[in-house]
Amino acid sequence: MASHTLEDGPIMLKVRFPTPCDLAALGVKVGMALLWENGGLLLGNSFRFDMSRSTAWIPPVIKTMASPWEVSLRLRTLVRRLLERIPDAGLAPLLPCAEDLAYGSLTGISCNSEAAIHAVSSVRRLVQGICEGDLREIDVAIGRIVGLGPGLTPSGDDVLVGAILGMNAVIDAYVNEGGNEKIVGAGWREIVSFTTQSIVRHASGTTDISAALLRHAAKGVASAPVHRLLLHLLHPGCTADLVEGALAVADAGHTSGWDMLAGLALGMHLGLRIIDEKYTGLAGGRPVRSGQRRPLELETR
């Protein structure tokens, strides 16, 4: 349960509490069962929540997309502007090298986060498995990433949530934009389906809350700030402040939000790679402006 003033998102019941409200004084205790009865939710002997006017939050569908080149440039620019803020903890250090991870050109990183250092090999396996359609590699990699790191939502889980959302958002927006389903193909849909099923299957290996968030991410649902940032990164002619949007995502937890951003960047770059390779047949290529032969590598380095 959360205040109705908070952002929308999964696994959350937004409630308009009476003011002032002291739940402890009203007998609400940790571990109390929340029961459904006669169209309402009962919490202990003190609260009955009227659900007759409640609505389920559904994230927006992104139906248009800027060019892959523009999306890639937005991502690179955003990461550059965030560099000095990224914490050296959890899997946040993967954010600056998310593009290289997505294109298989990163073998290791130097940072103070042991979790990030050890995660690189598993993330590389996941990327390779997805790009090559190797279902076993995908499953093994996800099994190693789920539950990686301490906390209520381990860093590995947050990266996976961001990665699956970012990758699917890019490809779905690309398909919605121009009816490009033939380019993506049925084989790709099978890989996505297996990947989401693997995430759901391995979710039992982490905390209950994190498992619930992973299951929702597999269905394409995360918090409102995440979906808002995806929309701004993908929408043609976007004028929104991307740094402000990214910091709204990063604000969650100790490093959870930054871990999520690392996953989003990884997933979006991976989606761009898949589109580019299927559209141009250029294995390992990166999105380029029409007429250019080489990617904008100099823009990020």
N, C-alpha and C positions, 0 to 999 in steps of 0.2 A: 504494500500500500504506500502511496506517496501523495503529497499535496497536489491539488489540481493545477497549481501554478508552475509545476515542473514541465520539462519537455516531454513529448510523447515518446513511446518506445515499447518494446516487448516486455513480458513478464512483470508488468506494472499495472496496478489498479489505481488510477488517479481519483482521489476522493476529496470532496469539499468538506473538510472537517469543521465542526462548530468552533467559534472563537470566543473566548480562549478555550483551548482543549488540552487536557492533561490525561493522556491515555493511561499512564500508570495509576493515577488517582481513580480512574474509572474501572480499574481491575484488569486491564489488558496486560498480559504477560507474554514473554518470549515462549514460543512453542505452542501457543494456543491454536486450536484447530479453527479454520475458516470453513463454515458449512453453508451449503446452498439449501434454502428452504422457502417455498412459496414466492418465488420470484425475487428473492433477496439473499444477501449474504449475512450470516450471523457470525459474530466474533465474540466468543465467550457468552456471558449473560448480559453484556452491557451495550453492544452495538448491533444494530441491524442496518445494513446498507441497502437502500432502495435502488434496484437496478433497472426499474421500468423505463428510465430515460437515458440509460447508458448507451454508449456507442463504441464500437471497436475501431481502433485507429488503423488505417491502412496507408502505408507509405506511397508516395506518388510514383507513377510509372513514367520513366523518361522516354519520350517518344521521338525526340530529335537529338541530333548529335553534331557537334562541330567536326571538322575534318580530323582524322587521326593525328596529323601533324600538329594541329592546333591544340588538341588535348594533351599530346606529349609535351609540347612546349609549356603549357599551363602547369603540368605536373612538375617539370624541371624547375620552372621559375618559383613555384610554391616551395619546393624543397630547399632551394637556395635561400629563400627569405626566412626559412625556419631554422637554418643550420645552427645558429647561436643559441637557440632555445631548446634543442633536442637534448634530453637527459641521457647521461651515460649509464643507463640502468635498464633492466628488463631487456626487451628486444627492440627498444627504441633506436639503438645504433644501426639497425638494419634500414631505417628510413632513408638516409643519404645514399645508400647503395642499392635501393630497391630496384632501380632500372637495370643495373648490371646483374643483379640476381635473376631478374625476369628474363634476361637474354643469355643467361648461362655463362657470363664472362667473369663472375666473381668466385674466387676460390677460398677466400678467407678475409677476416677483418681484424683490425687492431683497435681494441677498446678495453674498458675496465669491466665490462659485463661478461662474466663467464657464460651466462645463459645465451647471450647473443653470439659469442664465439662458437659455442657448441651447436647452435641452431642452424648455422650456415649450411652444413652438409645435408641436414634433413630438408631444409627449404630448397636446396639445389635439386635433391632427389624428387621432391614434389613437382617442381617446375619441369624437370626433364620428363617425369612420368606423364604429366598432362600434355606436353608438347609432342611426345612420341606415342601417346595413347597406351602407355604401359600401365595397366590397371594394378598390377602387383606393386610396382614402384610407388604409385599413388597411395595405395593402402598402407604400405610399410612406412612411408614418410609421414602420413597423417597420424599414424599410431605413435610415432616418435615425437611429434609436435604437440599433440593434445596433452594437456596437463603439465607442460614444460614451464617451470618457474613457480615461485610461491604466490600466495595471495588468494583472495576470494575468486578472482578470475585470472588464472595463470597467464603469463605473457604469451605463451604459445597459442593458447585458445584465442586471445584477442587478435593475434596476427592472422589466424585462420579465418576468424569472422570477417576481418577486413578484406582478406585476399579473395574469398569466395564471392563476397558482395561486389568488390571492385571489378573482378574479372567478368562476372555475369552482367554487371551494369553496362560495361563497355560493349560487350558483344550484343546484348539485347538491344541497346540503343542503336547500334550500327544496323542491326536487322530491321528495327522499327523505322529507322530513318529512310531506308531506300529499298526495302524488300529484298535484302541480301541473304535470305535464308539459304539459297543454293551455294553461296560461297562458304558459309559456315558448315553446312552439311549435317546429315543425320549422324555421322560418326562422331562429330563434336558433341552433339546432344547426348550421346551415349556416355562419353567421357565425363561430361558435367553431371549427369545423373549418377554415375558411379562415384564420383568425387563427393557429392552431397550425401549419398548413402553411407559412404565410408566415414564422413564426419559424424553423422548421426550414430553410426555403430560404435565408434570410438569415444563418443561423448560420455559413456559410462565410466571412463577412466579419469574423469576430472571432478571438480566440485559440482554440487547440484545446480547452483545458480549458473555457473559457467556452461554446464551441459545444456541447460535450457536456452541460453543465449546462442550456443552453437546450433541447436536444432532450429531455432528461429532464423538464424543466418542461412541455413541450408534451404529455407523457404523464401529467402530474399528479404528478410526483415531485420532491421537493427534500429538504433535510436534515431530520432528525428534529425539531430545535428549531422549524423553520418549521411543520411539520405539527402539532406540539404547540400552538403559539400559535394557529393557525387553529382547532383543536379547542376551545380554551379561549374564544376570541372568539365562537364560534358555538353552543356547547353550552348548552342551557337550564339555568339554575340554577348556572352555573359560579361556583366560589368560589376559583379559582386566582389567584395573584398575577400579573396580566397584565404588570406592569412587569418582573418577574423573567423571565418568558417572552420578552418583547421584547428584553431585554438579552442573553439567551442567543443570540438571532438576530443582534443587533448585534455580537456578539463576533467575528464572522468577518471576517478581513482588516482592511485599513486603514479603508475606509468601505463595503466590500461589504455588510456586515450591515445598516448603516443604509440603504444604497441599496435593499436587499431589503425592509426595513420600509416605505420610501416606496412601493415597488411594491405590497406587500401591502395597505396602506391604500388606495391608489388603486384597485386591483382590487376590493377588498371594497366600497368605496363605489360603484363602477361597477356591481357586481352588484346592490347594493341599489337603485340607480337604475333598472336594467332591470326588476327585479321590480316596483317601485312603479309604473313607467309602464305595464307590461303588465297589472298587476292593477287599478290605479285609473284608468288612462288619463290620469293627471295629468303631462303632459310637464314635465320639469324639477323635479317635486316631490321632496321628501325624506321618508324614513320618519317617520311620526307615530304617536303613541300613539292608540289607538282613541278617537274622540270629539274629537280635536284637529283644528283646521283648518290650523294652521301648523306647520312643522317646528321642532325645538328649536334654532334658530339661536342663541338667547341663551345656550345651555349651553356654547358653544364660543368665544364672542366677548365 
